């Protein structure tokens, strides 16, 4: 679902909310006034085929992230399996 940014015309509060494209919020959560929210236009986030920082293909970046997370999960499993729990 897309993420939308709203601004309250009364209290100037900003909200980022995820909802369907058909839905439109009108009431402010901060000041509780009706019909004060205005949706702020935003530029959609587009991933280029190459990352701008290191010029590596996005697919490689994703694979590296998955491998890192997999290693962290395995380490966490080892630590949890070594813990002793008390039955109260």
KABEL-V197279 format. One record per pair of residues at least 24 apart in sequence whose C-alpha atoms are under 7 Angstrom apart, sorted by the first residue. I is the first residue (numbers start at 1). J is the second residue. Records with the same first field share a line. If there is no record, write none. Layout:
I=J ; J
This chain:
5=39 ; 40
6=37 ; 38 ; 39 ; 40
7=37 ; 38 ; 39 ; 40
8=36 ; 37 ; 38
9=36 ; 37 ; 38
10=36
